[in-house]
Amino acid sequence: MPASAVSKVSKDSSAAQVRDVIRSVGFDLVFQPKVAFSHGRLGGIEVLARWPQVVSGRQAPDQFVPLAEKSGLAPMLDLHVLERTLRIWRSWPAVTRLCWSPFPISVNVSAMSVQDEDFLRSVTWLLAESPRPKLMFELTETAPFHNPVAAAQTLEALSGHGIQVSLDDFCTGFNNHDRLNTLPVAELKIDRADTAKLDTVAGIRHVGQMIDQAKAAGLTVTAEGIECRDQWKTLRTLGCDYGQGYWLCPPLSASDAVEFVQSYTPSRLLSATNEENNALGAVDLAPGLVHNLPK
């Protein structure tokens, strides 16, 4: 069998496995909080899909997400994650839902999905049940727009349901200035690769330009991949609005997210402006919690 045929069989098999996971046990979800630079309070939470531990052939998100897009399964995957997110949110105690209610829950959505004519109808159907949280769709950077007019119309219609749009990993992949200018965007997200370069003058200049551009357009900015105090301080100085990263808080299971939000106070994240007495540290999770965090 030619090598190209072997590769196609392998990809088809992997795509079938993604479909089987969605239809059977479902993908695991973890939740990573966003923290405000200005006062250390919570500013939202992002939902991240993970390959279920009970299923063999484990794949990372950067494997199964592009695979779903290439095989036409992106809308199915995105709706699956949204449905599970809403189900988990409704299962949380009322006090937890109340704590999150001022902030959006962010769900990743592929460009392939917002170009699918059935996607809007399916999302509207899922949102018909109440109560539901504020939602933000993070438009991933891994797929192009073949029909940008249809995508813009879908996102405009979703905004009528109170759903905001974020450009994930801005200036990487397909999330560029064209999308910023043509879509109803409310937020830009700085990629972790750009956050990692904040120890260089060029890296600081690049991130600063993105933040300035977002501010000029009236958008909020969230930086991903914050791994140290110096990155936090630099982003705060540059005017970034929110931050995510393992140094602030790792992704949490659904049950751990409940415990986290119920016990969280801004004092747990001390200001990074006073280098002697107020050094920013990792979030003080409840005793024993950190040992059970999802990998």
SVG drawing of the C-alpha trace seen along z (x, -y; Angstrom):
<svg xmlns="http://www.w3.org/2000/svg" viewBox="-36 -54 51 56">
<polyline fill="none" stroke="black" stroke-width="0.4" points="0.0,0.0 1.5,-3.4 2.6,-5.6 0.0,-8.2 -2.8,-5.6 -1.5,-4.5 -1.5,-8.1 -5.1,-8.6 -6.2,-5.4 -4.5,-6.5 -6.2,-10.0 -9.6,-8.4 -9.2,-6.1 -8.3,-8.9 -11.2,-11.0 -13.5,-8.1 -12.1,-7.8 -12.9,-11.5 -16.4,-10.9 -16.8,-7.8 -15.6,-9.8 -18.2,-12.5 -20.9,-9.9 -19.9,-7.7 -18.1,-8.9 -17.6,-12.5 -14.5,-14.7 -13.4,-15.7 -13.6,-19.4 -11.4,-21.5 -11.8,-25.1 -9.1,-27.8 -9.9,-31.1 -9.1,-34.5 -7.7,-37.1 -7.9,-40.9 -4.6,-42.7 -6.1,-45.8 -7.4,-44.3 -6.7,-40.5 -10.4,-39.6 -11.8,-36.9 -12.8,-38.0 -14.1,-34.8 -13.2,-31.2 -12.2,-29.3 -13.4,-25.8 -10.8,-23.5 -11.5,-20.1 -9.3,-17.1 -9.1,-13.6 -11.0,-11.4 -8.7,-9.4 -10.8,-6.2 -10.2,-6.1 -7.0,-4.8 -5.0,-6.5 -4.7,-9.7 -4.5,-12.9 -3.6,-16.4 -5.9,-19.3 -3.5,-20.5 -4.0,-17.0 -7.7,-16.3 -8.9,-19.9 -7.2,-20.3 -8.2,-16.7 -11.8,-17.6 -11.5,-20.6 -9.9,-18.7 -12.5,-15.9 -15.5,-18.1 -16.2,-17.3 -15.5,-20.8 -19.2,-21.8 -20.0,-18.4 -17.1,-18.8 -17.8,-22.5 -21.5,-21.8 -20.6,-18.8 -18.3,-20.9 -20.9,-23.7 -23.6,-21.2 -21.4,-19.6 -20.4,-23.1 -24.0,-24.1 -24.8,-20.8 -21.9,-21.2 -22.8,-24.8 -26.4,-23.9 -25.2,-21.2 -23.0,-23.5 -24.5,-24.9 -26.5,-28.1 -23.8,-30.0 -21.1,-29.0 -23.3,-30.0 -23.9,-33.3 -20.2,-33.9 -19.5,-33.4 -22.6,-35.2 -20.9,-38.6 -18.2,-37.0 -18.3,-35.1 -17.6,-31.5 -15.4,-31.1 -15.8,-28.2 -13.5,-27.6 -15.2,-27.5 -13.7,-26.8 -14.0,-29.0 -15.3,-25.9 -18.3,-25.9 -19.4,-29.5 -19.4,-28.9 -21.7,-25.9 -25.3,-26.8 -26.7,-24.5 -24.4,-25.7 -26.4,-28.8 -29.6,-26.8 -28.0,-24.2 -26.5,-26.8 -29.9,-28.6 -31.5,-25.4 -28.9,-24.7 -29.4,-28.2 -33.2,-27.8 -32.8,-26.0 -32.4,-28.3 -30.7,-29.2 -27.5,-29.7 -24.3,-31.6 -22.9,-34.6 -20.9,-33.1 -17.9,-34.1 -16.9,-32.1 -13.2,-32.1 -12.6,-31.8 -9.6,-29.5 -6.8,-30.4 -6.4,-27.0 -8.9,-27.2 -9.5,-29.7 -12.7,-31.4 -14.0,-30.0 -17.2,-32.1 -16.4,-35.1 -19.7,-36.8 -21.6,-33.8 -19.2,-33.7 -19.8,-37.4 -23.6,-36.9 -23.5,-33.9 -21.4,-35.8 -23.6,-38.9 -26.7,-36.7 -25.0,-35.1 -24.3,-38.5 -28.1,-38.9 -28.1,-36.0 -25.6,-37.8 -22.6,-35.8 -19.4,-37.8 -16.6,-36.9 -12.9,-36.6 -10.0,-36.2 -7.9,-33.4 -4.1,-33.6 -4.2,-36.8 -1.6,-37.3 -1.1,-33.5 -2.6,-31.2 -5.6,-32.7 -6.6,-35.1 -5.2,-38.3 -6.1,-41.9 -8.6,-41.1 -10.7,-39.2 -10.4,-42.0 -11.8,-44.4 -14.6,-42.3 -16.0,-40.4 -17.9,-41.6 -15.0,-41.0 -15.0,-42.0 -11.7,-40.5 -8.2,-39.7 -6.2,-36.9 -2.4,-37.1 -0.8,-33.7 1.3,-31.9 4.2,-32.0 4.1,-35.8 3.8,-35.9 7.0,-33.7 8.9,-36.3 8.3,-39.2 11.9,-38.8 13.0,-40.5 12.7,-44.1 11.2,-42.9 8.7,-40.7 7.6,-43.5 7.2,-45.8 5.1,-43.3 2.8,-42.6 2.5,-46.3 1.5,-47.0 -1.3,-44.4 -2.6,-45.8 -2.5,-49.3 -4.4,-48.2 -7.0,-46.4 -7.5,-49.4 -7.9,-51.8 -10.7,-49.5 -12.4,-49.4 -11.5,-45.7 -10.4,-43.9 -7.2,-41.9 -6.4,-38.6 -2.9,-37.1 -2.4,-33.4 0.5,-31.3 1.6,-33.5 4.2,-31.4 6.1,-33.8 5.8,-37.1 7.9,-39.1 5.4,-38.3 2.5,-39.4 4.3,-42.7 5.2,-43.5 1.7,-42.7 0.2,-44.8 2.4,-47.7 1.5,-47.4 -2.2,-47.7 -3.4,-44.1 -6.9,-43.5 -6.8,-39.8 -4.4,-37.0 -4.4,-33.2 -1.6,-30.7 -0.4,-28.0 1.4,-30.6 -2.0,-32.1 -4.1,-28.9 -3.9,-25.7 -6.9,-24.2 -9.4,-22.7 -11.8,-19.9 -15.5,-20.8 -15.6,-19.9 -12.3,-21.7 -13.7,-24.8 -16.6,-24.9 -14.3,-24.8 -12.0,-27.4 -14.6,-30.0 -16.4,-29.6 -13.2,-30.1 -11.5,-32.7 -10.8,-36.2 -8.7,-38.9 -6.4,-38.9 -5.1,-35.5 -3.5,-37.3 -1.4,-40.0 -0.5,-43.1 2.7,-42.8 3.5,-46.5 5.2,-46.3 8.2,-44.2 9.1,-43.8 5.9,-43.1 3.3,-42.4 5.0,-39.8 2.4,-38.0 2.3,-34.3 0.5,-31.2 -3.2,-31.0 -3.6,-29.6 -5.8,-26.6 -7.6,-24.7 -5.4,-22.1 -5.0,-19.0 -6.6,-20.4 -3.5,-21.1 -2.5,-17.4 -5.6,-16.4 -5.5,-19.0 -5.9,-17.6 -2.7,-17.4"/>
</svg>
